Amino acid sequence: MRGKGTRARTAGLILAGIAAGSLLGGPAVAHVGGNVRHLINKHLVNFFYTESEADGRFINSTEKASDADKLDGIDSASFLQGTSILPGVFSCPGTGFYPELSTTDYGALGDGERGVPPGHSGTLRCAVDLPNGATVTSVTFTLNDRPAGGTVSDCVLARTDLTVPVATEDTVSTPPAATADAGHVTVIGTIIAANAVVANSSFGYSLACDLGEGTGVFGAVVTYTVPASAG
């Protein structure tokens, strides 16, 4: 079945033929003018949209489509906005921790754990890489405090000031309570809000734990949020 477009083209050709014939034929065919008007007024008008039909099918330049704020049927409220907050995680395994001082005796204690042997103690650190502008939300350490007398303490996310000649250090999280002969344990420090936003141009970040003899660290996890525009 032919649509309006095909019929309109056919009618146009007929009309053009009639008009051409009236011009070429002179007075003998001048009477066709009335027939042309009749053809246009009574028949060709059906090949074109009325104003109401056009309004129902097309959008004017000043109008907005009813679904213009949707993409593939998804409302714009569900789109990812520039102000959206994305979660993030950084983790360091125990084997990523190394002694702060070269004189500290340390080693791998098995199962991915890094620590210090009996008769020794020291601070082990792991370098941290966080997105600039991220906000730290939690810091969790998984430790092994197995021997009697061995204590794990001062597990923190530390930051070293890189803008002053003499490095000074503070923390992003407070040290959790010291563990004493607790075996495998997870400790979580409280976040210091004033230091929670990562500023890589001013600070270097690391995870640090003070380990007593025979204790070790399996690893640590830092969670944070970051604006989608910065991620």
N, C-alpha and C positions, 0 to 999 in steps of 0.2 A: 504494500500500500504506500503510495507516494505521499510525502508530507507537504506542509505548506510551502516550503522552500522550492520544491520541484514544480508545484503548481504555479507558484508566482513567476518562476522563470518561463514557464510555458505561456502563461498569460501575457508576460512582457513581450515575448517574441511575436505573439499574435497581434498585440497592440502596435508594436513597431511595424509589422507588416502592413497593417491597415493604414497606419499613418503614412507610410512610404507610398502606398498605393494612391492615397488621396492626393499626395503632392505630385506624383508622376502622371496621374491620370487626368489632371486638370478638372475643368467644370463637369466633365462627364461623371466623375466619381465624387464630386464635392458633397453629395448628400450623405456620404458615409460619416461625416462629422457627427451627425446625430446619433448614429449607431455607436460611434466611439464613446460618446458621453454616456449612452445607455450601458455600454459594456463596463465602463469604469464605475458608474454609480450603482449598478444593480448586481454586478458579478465580481469585479476585481477587488472590491472592498472586502470580500470574504477571505482574501488571501493575506491580509495584513492584520496585526494585532490591534485591538482597541486600546485606549489609554489604560483602562483597568486591567486588561490582560497583560500589557507590558509591565505595569507596576507589580503584578504578581510574579513575573518571571525574572525581572532584571532589577539591579540596584542603581539608583541615581548617584551622581558624584558626591552628593551631600549626605547620603545615607550610610548606615553601618549595618552589615549583615548580622542577623540575630545570633549566629554562632561564631562571630569574628574573634571572640576571645578564647576559642578552642583550637586545639591541634590534635588531629586524629580523634576527635571526640572527647579529648581530655580538657577539663576546665583549666583556665589559666592559673587559678588558685593552687593547682597541683604542680605547676611548673617550678623548677628550682630557681629560687630568687637569689640575687646577688648578696642579700643579707643573711642567707641561710647559714646555719652552723653545721659543720661536718665533724664527726668524731674521728679520732686518730689514736694509734697505739704505737709505742716504741718499746721493744724488749731487748734485753741484753742477757745472754746465757751466762752461766757461771764461768765458762771458759773465756768469756770476754772481759773478765775482771783481772787486773794486774796490780802488783804492789805499788803503792805510792812511792816508796823508798827502795832503792836498789839493794839495800842491805836486808830487806825483809825476806825471810825464807818462805816460799810458798810452793804449791803444787796442785795437780789435779787429784782430787780425792775419790774419784769414781762417780759414774752416773752423771757426768757433766758438771760436777761440783768442783769449784775452785776454793782453796782455803789455805790455812797455815797448819803445819804439823804440831804435835805436842811439844811444849817447851818454847814455842815461838808465838809472836803476836804481831799484828800490823794492820794497816789500812789498805784495802783493795779497792780499785776504781775501775769503772767502765765509762768510756767516752760516750756522750749522748748527742744524737743529731735530731733536733726538733725543728719544725717549721717556724720561721720568724713570724711573730705575731700570734702564735698559738697560746692558748691558756691551759696550763697544766691543771688537771682535775684530780688526779690521784697518783700515788707512788707506792708500789707494793714490792716487798722483798720476800723471796722464799729462801730460807736459811736452814742450816744444820748445826744445832748446838748440842753435840752429843756427849762430850766428856764432862766428868765432874770437874768443876772449877773453871771450865771454859765458858766465856761469855761473849755474846754478840751485842754490840751497841752502836749507837750513832749511825744507823743506816739512813742516808739522806740523799736527796737530789740536790747537789751543790752547784753553785755558780761562781766562777772566778771573774772578778772585774778585770777587763782587758784595757781599760781607758786610763789607768793610773800607772806610774812607773813601778811602784811596788804593789804586787798583786795582793789583793785582799779578797777573802772568800766569805760568802754567806750562803744561805740555803733557801731552796724553794719549798722544802717540806721539813717539818720538825722531826727530830729523831723519835722513833717509837720507844716504848719502854724496853729496857734491856732484858734479853732472854737469859735464863739460867737453867742449864741442863734440861732443855725442853725437847730435844730431839728435832725432828722436822717441824718447822714452824713458819707461818706467814705473818709478816708484820707490815703495818700500814701507818705512815706518818700523816700528820695534819698539814694541809697546804697553807702556806703563808700567802695570803691574798695579794699583798703588796708586791710580791716577787713572782707571782704566778704567770705573768705574761712574758713570753720568750722574746728576748732582745739580743739576737745574735751579733749585732754590731757592737755591743758593749760587754757581753758576757760569753764565757765558755762554760758548757754544762757537762757534768759527770755524775754518775751514781757512785756512792762511796759507802763502805761498811768497815767499821773497826772490828777486827776479829781477834778473839782471844785464842789461846792455844787449842789446836785440834778442831776448831770450828770452821765452817765454810759457807759459801753462798751458791745456791743453785741458779739464781738469776733474779732479775728484777723487771718490772713492767711499769711504764709511765703511760698514763692515758691523758688525752688532751682534746680540746676542741679548737677548730680553726674556721674562720669565715670562708664560705665557698669562694668568694672573690679572691682570697689569698691562696686558696688551695690549688 
